[in-house]
Amino acid sequence: MNDRIALSFEERDYTLAELDGLTAGLAETLTDHGVRQGDRVALMASNRPEFVLAVRAIWLTGAAVVLISPAWKRGDVEHALTVTRPVCAIGDQPVLAELMPMLSLDDPIVRGRAEFPAPDPESDAVLVFSSGTTGLPKAVRHTHASFAAAVEHWRVALGFTADDRIQIVTPPSHILGLLNIVLSLRTGAWMRLHRRFDLDRMLHHIEADRITVEMAVAPIAIAIAAHPGLESYDLSSLRYIMWGATPVTPSVAETVTRRTGVGWVPAYGASELPVIACNPLDGARLDSVGRPVAGVEIRVVSTSTGVEVQAGETGEIQARSPSLMAGYLPADATEAAWADGWYRTGDVGHLDDDGWLRLTDRLKEMIKVRGFQVAPAEVEAVLHEHPAVADCAVFGVPDAADGESILAAVTATGPVDAEELIALVGTRLASYKRPRRVVFVPEIPRLPSGKVLRRVLKERHGRPSDL
């Protein structure tokens, strides 16, 4: 079993035995540098096998890994270190090395043999930063027990087995990337790790490696749908493509399926609760993130009273599960995330009579026009229907008369004007949901997870004086 190939990276293959030996060697190096059970270790690294070794080695010592995105600038990294206070750092990013002594992943790692006691299941395993779409990100604390529960929920939801083959193109420093890496290792599946996202390389390896499960977030899905040579790739090995992090854009998903024959499995999770709901592998729907996975309870409560609403009524989605985070750092942010033992997702949506969950939008991103609530995702879905719209994002800006007005940022691939898009929305939705203004931008700023950075768009285009 240990001589099977567990991970491939470029032209290099790693057996499970080799990964285990290198992990033990790196764990010995960490202990030589003073890392002990209960400590925190900062990890800031590019996508490479050593990232996987570092996570496993930190866990082997009984410490918790603090995942820092290699895309972050100095101010972001300083904030992360201040919040989490790691005793040690490891990685390959100069910005981290400038802020604290760092073990370099470019140095050779030798195999080790040391035995380490199993960590306390209730001790912290990973601290991953929340999206930070509206402010400074918080560190989300997962214990070994809560993260193991999340991996098991993911395995069952995806029907994932040792026969599956997966590639990691989403950032490993994000919860989805880490979840997929650990899922593959713990099920005995094969995975390919990519240095960076490249659409043609991803499509090539689906064909060459006979990938069975592909993960996609919104930017990847949009890129696949727009690829001019998509039909030239043999994607027949795929059982499905999973869409996560943001609600599905049906026009994009349907385009990919029409061109490739591959269907989608929408799923829903968060850094705080990695797996909340997932579609069935047979009979998946594009208008729903699915039903709550086994082990997760969901309720919907009124955004004004906090009282649970009836099926079909819209409100804030709340959840509880063994896979729920232990809390935030800074710790004072934790209390507001709970309501009577339920985690407040901050997402708005509804459950139907059959338990299907549909997301409407983020609570903080709802736009209030003349007292009416407008979900950006609803307007974005209509804009995506226009063949010249490649990507878009809708947000609210202050308006003296209406409280807020709707502004749409659009990336276009063909001729289209603002009036045409505003009229399109007017034919589909209520008049108060029409954008007041449309701005055309080269690209929509997004996090690697696919979430739109609406605050960036507001800073660039949303000043009241612009209207």
TORVOVO-207916 format. One record per residue (C-alpha): residue number from 1; x, y, z. Coordinates in steps of 0.5 Angstrom, whole numbers, plus 500, padded with zeros to 3 digits. Layout:
! residues N
[site NUM [X Y Z]]
...
This chain:
! residues 467
[site 1 [500 500 500]]
[site 2 [506 505 502]]
[site 3 [509 504 495]]
[site 4 [503 507 491]]
[site 5 [504 514 488]]
[site 6 [500 519 492]]
[site 7 [502 525 489]]
[site 8 [505 528 483]]
[site 9 [508 534 481]]
[site 10 [511 536 474]]
[site 11 [515 530 473]]
[site 12 [516 528 480]]
[site 13 [512 522 483]]
[site 14 [512 521 491]]
[site 15 [510 515 494]]
[site 16 [506 515 501]]
[site 17 [512 512 504]]
[site 18 [517 517 501]]
[site 19 [512 523 504]]
[site 20 [511 519 510]]
[site 21 [519 519 511]]
[site 22 [520 526 509]]
[site 23 [514 529 513]]
[site 24 [518 525 519]]
[site 25 [524 529 517]]
[site 26 [521 535 517]]
[site 27 [518 534 523]]
[site 28 [524 533 527]]
[site 29 [527 539 524]]
[site 30 [521 543 527]]
[site 31 [522 540 534]]
[site 32 [530 542 533]]
[site 33 [527 549 532]]
[site 34 [523 549 539]]
[site 35 [516 547 536]]
[site 36 [512 543 541]]
[site 37 [505 541 542]]
[site 38 [500 546 542]]
[site 39 [505 551 539]]
[site 40 [503 555 532]]
[site 41 [507 555 526]]
[site 42 [506 560 520]]
[site 43 [506 557 513]]
[site 44 [507 561 507]]
[site 45 [509 557 501]]
[site 46 [507 557 494]]
[site 47 [504 551 491]]
[site 48 [509 545 491]]
[site 49 [510 538 495]]
[site 50 [514 541 500]]
[site 51 [507 545 502]]
[site 52 [504 538 503]]
[site 53 [510 536 507]]
[site 54 [510 542 512]]
[site 55 [503 541 514]]
[site 56 [503 534 515]]
[site 57 [510 535 519]]
[site 58 [507 541 523]]
[site 59 [501 536 525]]
[site 60 [506 531 527]]
[site 61 [509 535 532]]
[site 62 [502 537 535]]
[site 63 [503 544 533]]
[site 64 [498 548 529]]
[site 65 [499 550 522]]
[site 66 [497 558 520]]
[site 67 [496 558 513]]
[site 68 [498 565 510]]
[site 69 [497 566 502]]
[site 70 [503 567 498]]
[site 71 [499 572 495]]
[site 72 [499 577 501]]
[site 73 [503 583 501]]
[site 74 [507 585 507]]
[site 75 [501 589 511]]
[site 76 [497 582 510]]
[site 77 [502 578 513]]
[site 78 [504 582 519]]
[site 79 [496 582 521]]
[site 80 [496 575 520]]
[site 81 [502 574 525]]
[site 82 [500 579 530]]
[site 83 [493 575 530]]
[site 84 [496 568 531]]
[site 85 [503 569 534]]
[site 86 [506 563 531]]
[site 87 [513 561 535]]
[site 88 [516 559 528]]
[site 89 [515 560 521]]
[site 90 [516 556 515]]
[site 91 [516 557 507]]
[site 92 [519 560 501]]
[site 93 [516 567 501]]
[site 94 [521 573 502]]
[site 95 [516 577 506]]
[site 96 [515 572 511]]
[site 97 [522 571 512]]
[site 98 [523 579 513]]
[site 99 [518 579 519]]
[site 100 [520 573 523]]
[site 101 [526 567 522]]
[site 102 [523 562 517]]
[site 103 [525 555 515]]
[site 104 [526 555 508]]
[site 105 [522 550 504]]
[site 106 [528 550 499]]
[site 107 [533 547 503]]
[site 108 [533 539 502]]
[site 109 [529 535 507]]
[site 110 [532 529 509]]
[site 111 [528 523 511]]
[site 112 [526 521 519]]
[site 113 [524 516 523]]
[site 114 [522 519 529]]
[site 115 [515 517 533]]
[site 116 [511 522 535]]
[site 117 [505 522 540]]
[site 118 [498 523 537]]
[site 119 [496 530 538]]
[site 120 [490 531 542]]
[site 121 [483 531 538]]
[site 122 [481 538 541]]
[site 123 [487 541 540]]
[site 124 [488 546 534]]
[site 125 [490 543 528]]
[site 126 [489 549 523]]
[site 127 [488 556 523]]
[site 128 [486 559 516]]
[site 129 [484 566 514]]
[site 130 [477 568 513]]
[site 131 [475 571 506]]
[site 132 [476 578 508]]
[site 133 [471 581 503]]
[site 134 [469 587 508]]
[site 135 [475 588 512]]
[site 136 [481 585 515]]
[site 137 [481 577 515]]
[site 138 [480 573 522]]
[site 139 [483 567 523]]
[site 140 [479 561 523]]
[site 141 [481 555 528]]
[site 142 [480 548 527]]
[site 143 [481 543 531]]
[site 144 [484 536 529]]
[site 145 [477 533 531]]
[site 146 [473 538 527]]
[site 147 [477 538 521]]
[site 148 [477 530 521]]
[site 149 [470 531 521]]
[site 150 [470 536 515]]
[site 151 [474 531 511]]
[site 152 [469 525 512]]
[site 153 [463 529 511]]
[site 154 [467 531 504]]
[site 155 [469 524 503]]
[site 156 [461 522 503]]
[site 157 [458 527 500]]
[site 158 [463 526 494]]
[site 159 [463 519 494]]
[site 160 [470 519 494]]
[site 161 [474 513 494]]
[site 162 [482 510 493]]
[site 163 [480 509 486]]
[site 164 [479 517 484]]
[site 165 [484 521 481]]
[site 166 [484 529 483]]
[site 167 [488 535 481]]
[site 168 [489 541 486]]
[site 169 [489 547 482]]
[site 170 [486 552 488]]
[site 171 [490 555 493]]
[site 172 [492 550 498]]
[site 173 [492 556 503]]
[site 174 [485 556 502]]
[site 175 [480 551 506]]
[site 176 [478 548 499]]
[site 177 [485 546 497]]
[site 178 [487 544 504]]
[site 179 [481 540 504]]
[site 180 [482 536 498]]
[site 181 [489 535 499]]
[site 182 [488 531 506]]
[site 183 [482 528 503]]
[site 184 [486 525 497]]
[site 185 [491 523 502]]
[site 186 [486 520 507]]
[site 187 [483 516 502]]
[site 188 [489 513 499]]
[site 189 [487 517 492]]
[site 190 [492 520 487]]
[site 191 [493 527 486]]
[site 192 [497 532 482]]
[site 193 [499 538 485]]
[site 194 [500 544 480]]
[site 195 [505 550 481]]
[site 196 [500 555 479]]
[site 197 [493 555 475]]
[site 198 [494 554 468]]
[site 199 [487 553 464]]
[site 200 [490 549 458]]
[site 201 [495 545 463]]
[site 202 [489 543 467]]
[site 203 [485 541 461]]
[site 204 [491 537 459]]
[site 205 [492 533 465]]
[site 206 [484 531 466]]
[site 207 [486 528 459]]
[site 208 [493 525 461]]
[site 209 [492 523 468]]
[site 210 [485 521 467]]
[site 211 [482 525 473]]
[site 212 [476 523 476]]
[site 213 [473 529 480]]
[site 214 [475 536 478]]
[site 215 [474 542 483]]
[site 216 [472 549 480]]
[site 217 [471 556 483]]
[site 218 [467 561 479]]
[site 219 [473 564 475]]
[site 220 [475 557 473]]
[site 221 [468 555 471]]
[site 222 [468 562 467]]
[site 223 [475 560 464]]
[site 224 [473 553 462]]
[site 225 [466 556 459]]
[site 226 [470 561 455]]
[site 227 [476 556 452]]
[site 228 [475 556 445]]
[site 229 [479 549 444]]
[site 230 [475 546 450]]
[site 231 [472 541 445]]
[site 232 [479 538 443]]
[site 233 [480 535 450]]
[site 234 [478 529 452]]
[site 235 [474 530 459]]
[site 236 [471 523 459]]
[site 237 [474 521 465]]
[site 238 [471 526 469]]
[site 239 [465 523 474]]
[site 240 [463 531 475]]
[site 241 [466 538 476]]
[site 242 [464 540 483]]
[site 243 [462 548 483]]
[site 244 [464 551 490]]
[site 245 [465 558 494]]
[site 246 [460 562 490]]
[site 247 [453 560 488]]
[site 248 [453 557 481]]
[site 249 [452 561 475]]
[site 250 [447 557 471]]
[site 251 [449 560 464]]
[site 252 [456 558 465]]
[site 253 [455 551 468]]
[site 254 [450 549 462]]
[site 255 [455 552 457]]
[site 256 [461 547 460]]
[site 257 [456 541 460]]
[site 258 [453 542 453]]
[site 259 [461 543 450]]
[site 260 [464 537 454]]
[site 261 [458 533 456]]
[site 262 [460 533 464]]
[site 263 [455 535 469]]
[site 264 [456 539 475]]
[site 265 [455 538 483]]
[site 266 [454 544 486]]
[site 267 [456 544 494]]
[site 268 [457 549 499]]
[site 269 [461 551 505]]
[site 270 [465 556 509]]
[site 271 [472 556 512]]
[site 272 [468 556 519]]
[site 273 [464 550 517]]
[site 274 [468 547 511]]
[site 275 [462 542 508]]
[site 276 [455 545 509]]
[site 277 [451 542 503]]
[site 278 [452 538 497]]
[site 279 [448 536 491]]
[site 280 [447 528 490]]
[site 281 [452 526 485]]
[site 282 [446 523 481]]
[site 283 [440 529 480]]
[site 284 [444 535 481]]
[site 285 [441 541 481]]
[site 286 [444 548 478]]
[site 287 [439 552 482]]
[site 288 [441 549 489]]
[site 289 [447 548 493]]
[site 290 [444 541 495]]
[site 291 [441 538 501]]
[site 292 [445 539 508]]
[site 293 [450 533 508]]
[site 294 [450 528 514]]
[site 295 [452 530 520]]
[site 296 [450 538 519]]
[site 297 [444 541 521]]
[site 298 [441 547 518]]
[site 299 [436 552 520]]
[site 300 [434 559 517]]
[site 301 [432 565 521]]
[site 302 [429 571 520]]
[site 303 [434 577 519]]
[site 304 [430 581 523]]
[site 305 [428 577 529]]
[site 306 [432 571 529]]
[site 307 [426 566 530]]
[site 308 [426 560 525]]
[site 309 [422 561 519]]
[site 310 [418 556 515]]
[site 311 [420 552 509]]
[site 312 [420 556 503]]
[site 313 [421 563 507]]
[site 314 [428 567 506]]
[site 315 [432 568 512]]
[site 316 [440 568 515]]
[site 317 [442 560 514]]
[site 318 [445 558 521]]
[site 319 [448 551 522]]
[site 320 [451 546 527]]
[site 321 [456 540 526]]
[site 322 [462 537 529]]
[site 323 [466 540 523]]
[site 324 [464 547 526]]
[site 325 [470 551 528]]
[site 326 [473 552 535]]
[site 327 [472 560 534]]
[site 328 [476 566 531]]
[site 329 [482 570 533]]
[site 330 [482 575 535]]
[site 331 [477 571 540]]
[site 332 [473 577 541]]
[site 333 [470 576 534]]
[site 334 [467 569 536]]
[site 335 [461 571 540]]
[site 336 [458 574 534]]
[site 337 [458 568 530]]
[site 338 [454 564 534]]
[site 339 [446 564 536]]
[site 340 [444 559 541]]
[site 341 [449 554 539]]
[site 342 [448 555 532]]
[site 343 [453 558 527]]
[site 344 [451 564 523]]
[site 345 [454 564 516]]
[site 346 [452 571 514]]
[site 347 [449 568 508]]
[site 348 [441 569 506]]
[site 349 [437 563 503]]
[site 350 [431 558 504]]
[site 351 [430 551 505]]
[site 352 [424 548 501]]
[site 353 [420 542 504]]
[site 354 [424 537 501]]
[site 355 [430 540 504]]
[site 356 [434 543 498]]
[site 357 [438 549 500]]
[site 358 [438 555 496]]
[site 359 [443 561 497]]
[site 360 [440 568 495]]
[site 361 [446 572 497]]
[site 362 [451 575 503]]
[site 363 [447 578 509]]
[site 364 [452 584 509]]
[site 365 [452 585 501]]
[site 366 [444 585 500]]
[site 367 [443 592 497]]
[site 368 [437 596 500]]
[site 369 [433 600 495]]
[site 370 [427 604 497]]
[site 371 [427 599 503]]
[site 372 [427 593 498]]
[site 373 [432 588 499]]
[site 374 [436 586 493]]
[site 375 [440 580 492]]
[site 376 [446 582 488]]
[site 377 [447 575 485]]
[site 378 [440 575 483]]
[site 379 [442 581 478]]
[site 380 [448 578 476]]
[site 381 [445 572 474]]
[site 382 [441 576 469]]
[site 383 [447 580 466]]
[site 384 [450 573 465]]
[site 385 [445 571 460]]
[site 386 [447 576 455]]
[site 387 [452 573 451]]
[site 388 [457 579 451]]
[site 389 [458 579 459]]
[site 390 [464 574 461]]
[site 391 [463 576 468]]
[site 392 [460 581 472]]
[site 393 [459 584 480]]
[site 394 [453 588 483]]
[site 395 [454 592 489]]
[site 396 [450 598 492]]
[site 397 [453 605 493]]
[site 398 [450 610 497]]
[site 399 [444 614 494]]
[site 400 [441 620 498]]
[site 401 [434 619 495]]
[site 402 [434 611 495]]
[site 403 [438 609 501]]
[site 404 [442 605 496]]
[site 405 [443 605 488]]
[site 406 [445 599 484]]
[site 407 [451 599 480]]
[site 408 [454 593 476]]
[site 409 [461 592 474]]
[site 410 [461 588 467]]
[site 411 [467 585 463]]
[site 412 [465 584 456]]
[site 413 [467 580 450]]
[site 414 [463 583 445]]
[site 415 [459 590 443]]
[site 416 [454 592 449]]
[site 417 [452 598 452]]
[site 418 [450 600 459]]
[site 419 [443 601 457]]
[site 420 [442 595 454]]
[site 421 [444 591 460]]
[site 422 [440 595 464]]
[site 423 [434 594 460]]
[site 424 [435 587 460]]
[site 425 [435 587 468]]
[site 426 [428 591 467]]
[site 427 [425 585 463]]
[site 428 [427 580 468]]
[site 429 [426 583 475]]
[site 430 [422 588 478]]
[site 431 [424 596 477]]
[site 432 [428 597 483]]
[site 433 [432 591 482]]
[site 434 [435 595 475]]
[site 435 [442 598 476]]
[site 436 [443 605 476]]
[site 437 [449 605 472]]
[site 438 [454 600 469]]
[site 439 [461 600 469]]
[site 440 [466 596 464]]
[site 441 [472 594 467]]
[site 442 [478 589 465]]
[site 443 [476 584 470]]
[site 444 [472 583 476]]
[site 445 [477 583 482]]
[site 446 [476 576 486]]
[site 447 [479 572 491]]
[site 448 [482 565 489]]
[site 449 [476 562 492]]
[site 450 [472 566 487]]
[site 451 [468 571 491]]
[site 452 [468 578 489]]
[site 453 [472 583 492]]
[site 454 [466 588 492]]
[site 455 [469 593 497]]
[site 456 [475 594 492]]
[site 457 [469 595 486]]
[site 458 [466 600 491]]
[site 459 [473 604 493]]
[site 460 [474 604 485]]
[site 461 [467 606 482]]
[site 462 [462 607 488]]
[site 463 [463 614 491]]
[site 464 [457 618 491]]
[site 465 [460 623 487]]
[site 466 [461 618 481]]
[site 467 [453 618 480]]
